[in-house]
């Protein structure tokens, strides 16, 4: 028997399903298996999106090609890191961030062999990281720069975060850039190496949700419903963490306990935090990130940074 929050949600979904069916706005969202995006999956699986008049399809698309799915019209919205929106807009894929999702507190990091004591020791070494234009590549570039190195000082092998962690555990490469839940697989194998830096040391991974300007202009109510649904998912997590973790963990083939272990390394951001973020940190970080992306050759020119966010849906 369902009680409390879950019973109320089930009843609300049942009551809302029929009258809203004809009004549901279709929207396809591109994400990855990153733990920070999981409340979006929860909003779909628990019927929150549907209750709020949305017919949501969630597609798992690698970060390196997520913007191509937007450009083709395959998806209208996506979740990704703040600096990645700069890359997409610089490439001519117009998008606007509408609310913040999460901040990494140790959920992204660099694993290295036991003999590598610091990031400075990576000079001349091989590092597995996703392709240029992705978060792991950007974090690597940021960490290297803060330690007097550049991406030219290492050999980068392009691998997605999951395979990068698996390859590292299997003995391949000197270091690897990855994130939760894959980073925890490295934590569990200390004999393979150690985590020498995370976003606790370099707090540069912040995720946001955004859509194309065309979608936002044509579907203002749906855009607000997307934001509201995210916050309802956060409320559900607070009300019954065990059940919510089971649902979110199942999507990435984890138990609820395993998912909870991954989630402890990040913070999902509520509406108040999102508003504060866009009013302050977002602007300063976006400027520094854009300069680094230009410096390492990921972008050829910096797009108009003043047009990268539309926060009216969280007001």
N, C-alpha and C positions, 0 to 999 in steps of 0.2 A: 504494500500500500504506500502511495506517495503522500508525503506530508509537507506542510510548510510551503517554502518557496516553490518546490517542484510541483506540488499539487496545484498551486495557484497558476503556475506557468502553463501546465497541461490544460487546465480549464480555460485559461485565456486563449490559448492556441485553438482549442476546439471551438470556442464561441466565435473567434475571429475568422476561422478558416473559410467559412462559406461566404460571408459578405465581402471579404477582401479578395477572394479568388480572382474576380474579374478585374480588380484594380492593381494586382501585383505587378511591380516593375521588375523586369528581368535585368539582371546585372551579373556579369562574369568577373570574378576576382582572381588575380594571379598571385600566388604566394609560394613559399617553400615550406619545408618541414621544421623551420626555426621555431623554437619554443615560444618566442615572443608573439608569434602570429596566432597561436593556438586559440585565443578567445574568439577569433573569427570563425574557426571551425566549430567551437562550442555554440556560437550564435546560430549556426546553420543546423547542427545536429539536435539542438534542444528546441528548435522551432521558433527562436526569437526573431530571426529575419522574417520568416513567414508571418508571424504575428504582427509585425510592423509593416506589412504590405510589400515585402520584397521576395522575389523569386531568384534566389542566389545560387550560382554555380561557382564552386571553388575549384580552381585548376592549379595543380602543382607544376610550376614552370621555373627552371633554373634562373637565377638572378641575371645571368649574362644574356639571356634571350627574352626576358620578361617584357622589355620595351618593344621588342619585335611583335609580340602578341598584341600589345596595345596598338601599335601602328597598323596592324592588319585588321583590327576591329574584333579580334578573337576574344579579347577581354576589354572591359571599359575602366576597370579600377585595379589597383595593385597595392601590395604592401612591400615596402623596401626601406633601406636606410636613407637618411636625410641626404647624404652626399650623392647617392645614386640618382636621385631626381635631377640633380645638376647635370650629371652625365647624359641622362635621357633627353633633357631639354636642349642641351648643347648639340645633341645628335639630331635635333629637329622633331623629337617626339614630345609634343606639348602635353604637359600634365601639371596638376596642381595638388598639393598636399592639403588635406582638410582636417585631419586630427592626428594626434600622436598616439602611437601604440605602446611602445615600451622603451626602456633604457637598459642597456646591458651593464650588469655589475659583476663582471667576471665570467659572463657566459660566452664571450668570444676571446680567443687567445692563441698563443703560439706555443706549440710543443716542440721540444728540441732534445737531441741526444744528451746522455749524461755528461759527456765531455764538453758540451757547450754551456758555458757559465753565464753568458749574457748576450744580449742582442748584438753587441759590438763584435762578438766572436763569430758572427755569421758571415763575415766577409769571405768570399770565395766558396761559400757553401751552397747547397741545393735546398730550396724551400718550395714546398707544395702549397699552391694558393690558387684560388679561382682566377678567371681571366680578368684583364684590365676592365674597369667599369663596374666591378663587383665590390661588395663590402670587404671580404677577406683580402683582396688585393690592396684596397685603400688602407685598411688597418696595417697591413705589412709596410706599405709606403710611409705611413705616418710614424710607425714605430722605428723604422730605419732612419728617417729624417731626424727624429728626436735623439738619435744616438750617433749622429754624424755620418750616416751612410745613405745610400740611395738604392733604388731597385737595380741599378747597374752593377752594384757591388755583390750581388748574389745571382745565382741561376734559379729562375722561377719555373717550376713545372706546373702547368695549369691543370688543376684537379679540383672538383667540387668538394665542399667541406666534408661530406660523408666519406667518399673515397679517399680523400686526403688523410683523414684520421685512420682509416683501415690500412692504408698503405704504410703509414708511419708505424703503426703497431706491428705490421708484418716486416718491418726493418728497412723500408724504402725511404730515401731522402733524409737529409740532415735535420730538417725542421718541417713543420706543417702548420698552416693557418686553418683553424676550424672553429666551430661554435656548437652550442648545445642543440640537440642532445648528444652530438658526436664527441664533444670535448670530454664529456664524462667517461666515454669509452677509453680515452687516453688516461684519465685520472685513475681508472681501474687497472691499468697496466703499467705501474711505475718502473718495471724492469725495462720497458721499451724506451723510456725517456721521462722527461718532466715538463711541466708547463712553466715556461720562464717569464711569460708576460700575459696579462689579461686586460680586460677593460677596467679593472680596478686600478691598474697602473696607468692606462691610457683610455680615459672615458670618452671614446669617440664613436661608439655605436649606439645610435638612436634611431628608432624605426617610426615611420609615419605611414598613414594610409592616404592614397590619393587617387584621382580619376582624371579623365580627359576633360578639358574645358567644355567640350561639346556635351558630354554627359551631364556635367554639373548644371549647365544652363538649361538643358531640356528636362532635367529631373531633380529640381531643387528639393522637393519633399523626400524623394528617395535618398538623396545625399544625406539629409538630416537623419533619416531613418537608419542609414548605415552607421552613423556616429552614435545615435541613441542605442542601437542594437549592441554595439561594442560595449558601451557602458553598462547595459543590462547584463551582458555576459560577465563583466567584472563583478557585478553585484551577485550573480549566481555563484561565482567562485568563492566570494566572501561568505555566502550563505551555506554552502555545502562543498567545501574544498575537496573532500574525498571523492564524491560523485563526479564533480567537474573534472578533476584530475584523471579519473578513469576514462571519461569521454575524450578528453584532449590527448591523453596518452595513447589510446587505441589508434588514433589517426596516424601516429608515427611508430606504431608497433612497440609501445612501451606499456608497462603496467602503470597504474595510478601512482604507485610509490616511486617508480623510476622517473616518471614525469615530474613529480614533485621535487625530486632531487635536482633535476635540470632547472626547474623554475626558480629555485632559490638563488640562482645567479643573475636574475633580472628583476625588474620592477615594471609591472604594467601601469600605465599612466591614466588616471581618471580625468574627468573634464577640467577640473580646476588646475591640475598639473599641466594639461595640454594647453590651456589658455596662457598660463605663465610661461611655458616653453616658447610658444610662438611670439610672445611679447618681448622675450629677452634672448635666451641662449641660442635659439634658432638662428637669429640674425648674425650673431658673432661667429658661430660655428660654420654656418654656410659660407661666409666670406673666407675664412681660413681654409676650409675644405676646397673651395673653388680654386684658390691660389695653388694649393698642392696638386690638384688634379691637372691643372694647366702645366705646372712645373714638371710633372712626371710623364706628360704627353698623353694622358687619358682623354683630355679634351683639347681642341685646337683654339677655342675661344670661350670666354666665360659668358653664359647667357644672362639675361636680365634677372638678377637675383630677387628683385622686388616683386616678380610675378609668379614665384614658385609656390605660394601658399594662398589659400582662400579659407579663412577661418570663420566665415559667417554661419557655418552649420554647427558650431559648438558654442554659439553665443546664447 
